[in-house]
Amino acid sequence: MRVLTLVFICCIASLAQASDEAMQRFSRINADPVLREQAYAAGQERMLFCGNCHGENGNSKRPYIPNLAQQNPVYLFNAFEKFASGERKDFVMSKLAPTLTLEDRVNIAIYFGQQQLLAHREPVDAALRQQGEVTFKSICTGCHGVHAEGRDNTPRLAGQPAEYLRKALTRFRDKDPSRAGSVMMSIAADFNDAQISALATYLQQLQP
């Protein structure tokens, strides 16, 4: 019952969004093929600094940093807005996001959303992977999708580096103040280290 309740809460929770004006501008550009292509080209030029950590093609250069390739552009844009406003905090992103214009944030989100994810292909512990699959399918699919592909307002988890996933889930479980307000605080509250490791192992090999 607790699992079902948490999934229900996750699905109906009102996640903080970008301002109406910003989201309207993003939606208009993202829905128009010509404007989207222009935004992609502009984003390709502007994301050079982002590529130092996230990779030029959105595939992370460091295992503790998320892949942005093939991430839902709406989610990426909202994440940018949260970093820019200070609602979400990160040592690097909290400094970078406010220096970008609204157009920059739109363009970069669209650029990375169209890149191809290169999922982890190295062998992993089969038993640990299976345990992670069971946990994911029983708790996480309601918000993140059957294949961890994510939705507009929830991130794609498939293909993310295991180290990044372990770090993120641990911060949620331990109620890190920088993630305050996230519904994941409740979802991850009862996870132990073994469950977190199993989830990370399973998700890193998924292809959305």
C-alpha positions in Angstrom: 0.0 0.0 0.0 2.9 2.4 0.8 4.4 1.8 -2.6 1.1 2.5 -4.4 0.6 5.6 -2.3 4.1 6.9 -3.1 3.6 6.3 -6.8 0.3 8.1 -6.7 1.8 11.0 -5.0 4.6 11.2 -7.5 2.2 11.2 -10.4 0.0 13.9 -9.1 2.6 16.1 -7.4 2.8 19.6 -8.7 6.4 20.1 -9.6 7.8 23.6 -9.7 7.8 24.8 -13.3 9.4 27.6 -15.2 7.5 30.8 -15.4 4.5 30.8 -17.7 6.1 33.3 -20.0 9.3 31.2 -20.2 7.5 27.9 -20.7 5.2 29.4 -23.4 8.3 30.6 -25.3 10.0 27.2 -25.0 6.8 25.3 -26.0 6.3 27.5 -29.1 9.9 27.0 -30.3 10.0 23.3 -29.4 6.7 22.6 -31.4 7.8 24.4 -34.6 10.3 22.3 -36.7 11.9 25.4 -38.2 12.3 27.3 -34.9 13.5 24.1 -33.2 16.2 23.6 -35.8 17.3 27.2 -35.4 17.4 26.7 -31.6 19.4 23.5 -32.0 22.0 25.3 -34.1 22.2 28.2 -31.6 22.4 25.7 -28.7 25.2 23.9 -30.4 27.3 27.1 -30.3 26.3 28.1 -26.8 26.8 24.7 -25.1 30.6 24.7 -25.4 31.1 25.3 -21.6 28.5 22.7 -20.8 30.4 20.1 -22.8 33.3 20.3 -20.4 31.3 18.3 -17.9 28.4 16.8 -19.8 30.2 16.1 -23.1 29.8 17.9 -26.4 27.2 15.3 -27.4 25.5 15.3 -24.0 27.2 12.0 -22.8 29.0 12.8 -19.6 32.8 12.8 -19.3 32.6 12.0 -15.6 30.7 9.2 -13.9 29.2 11.5 -11.2 27.7 13.9 -13.8 24.5 13.1 -15.6 24.1 12.4 -19.3 22.0 15.2 -20.9 21.8 13.4 -24.3 18.2 12.3 -25.2 16.9 13.8 -22.0 13.4 15.2 -22.1 13.8 18.9 -23.3 10.9 20.1 -21.2 12.6 18.6 -18.1 15.9 20.0 -19.1 14.5 23.5 -19.6 12.7 23.4 -16.2 15.9 22.2 -14.5 17.7 25.2 -16.0 15.0 27.6 -14.8 15.2 26.1 -11.2 19.0 26.5 -11.2 18.7 30.1 -12.5 16.1 31.1 -9.9 18.0 29.4 -7.0 15.1 26.9 -6.3 17.5 24.1 -7.2 21.2 24.3 -6.0 24.4 22.9 -7.4 28.0 24.2 -7.0 28.5 24.6 -10.7 25.0 24.9 -12.2 23.9 27.5 -9.6 26.6 29.8 -10.9 26.3 29.0 -14.6 22.5 29.0 -15.1 21.9 32.7 -14.1 24.5 33.8 -16.6 22.6 32.3 -19.5 19.8 34.2 -21.2 16.3 32.7 -21.5 17.1 32.0 -25.2 20.3 30.2 -24.2 18.5 28.0 -21.8 15.8 27.1 -24.4 18.4 26.4 -27.1 20.7 24.3 -25.0 17.7 22.2 -23.7 16.6 21.5 -27.3 20.2 20.8 -28.4 20.9 18.2 -25.7 17.4 16.6 -26.0 18.2 15.7 -29.7 21.6 14.1 -29.0 21.9 10.3 -29.0 22.5 8.6 -25.6 25.4 6.2 -25.4 24.3 3.8 -22.7 26.7 1.9 -20.4 27.6 -1.5 -22.0 30.1 -3.0 -19.6 29.1 -6.3 -17.8 27.5 -5.9 -14.4 26.5 -8.2 -11.6 23.4 -10.0 -12.9 21.8 -10.6 -9.5 22.2 -7.0 -8.5 20.8 -5.9 -11.8 17.7 -8.1 -11.3 17.2 -6.8 -7.9 17.3 -3.2 -9.2 14.8 -4.2 -12.0 12.3 -5.5 -9.4 12.6 -2.4 -7.3 12.2 -0.1 -10.3 9.2 -1.8 -11.7 7.4 -1.9 -8.3 8.0 1.7 -7.4 9.3 4.0 -10.2 7.5 3.3 -13.4 4.5 5.5 -12.6 6.6 8.6 -12.9 9.6 7.6 -14.9 8.0 5.3 -17.4 8.2 1.6 -18.0 11.6 1.9 -19.6 12.8 4.8 -17.4 12.4 7.0 -20.4 10.9 9.8 -18.2 8.1 12.2 -19.0 8.0 15.9 -19.6 8.4 16.8 -15.9 10.3 13.7 -14.7 13.8 12.9 -16.0 14.9 10.0 -18.1 16.9 7.7 -15.8 17.8 5.1 -18.4 21.4 5.2 -19.3 22.5 7.5 -16.6 25.9 6.8 -15.0 25.6 4.5 -12.0 27.7 6.7 -9.8 25.5 9.7 -10.5 22.4 7.7 -9.8 23.8 6.4 -6.5 24.8 9.9 -5.5 21.4 11.4 -6.4 19.3 8.7 -4.7 21.4 8.9 -1.6 21.0 12.7 -1.4 17.2 12.2 -1.7 17.2 9.5 1.0 19.3 11.6 3.4 17.1 14.6 2.8 19.9 16.8 1.4 18.6 20.4 1.8 19.6 21.2 -1.7 16.9 18.9 -3.0 14.2 20.2 -0.5 10.7 20.1 -1.9 11.3 17.2 -4.3 8.8 14.3 -4.1 11.8 12.0 -4.3 12.4 12.7 -0.6 9.5 10.6 0.2 10.1 8.0 -2.5 13.7 7.3 -1.4 13.2 7.7 2.3 13.2 3.9 3.0 15.9 2.9 0.5 19.0 1.2 1.9 22.4 1.3 0.3 21.9 -2.1 -1.3 18.7 -1.0 -3.0 20.2 2.2 -4.3 23.2 0.3 -5.7 20.9 -2.2 -7.4 18.7 0.5 -8.9 21.8 2.3 -10.2 23.2 -0.9 -11.7 19.9 -1.7 -13.5 19.2 1.8 -14.8 22.7 2.5 -16.2 22.3 -0.3 -18.8 18.8 0.6 -20.0 18.3 2.3 -23.4 15.3 4.6 -23.5 
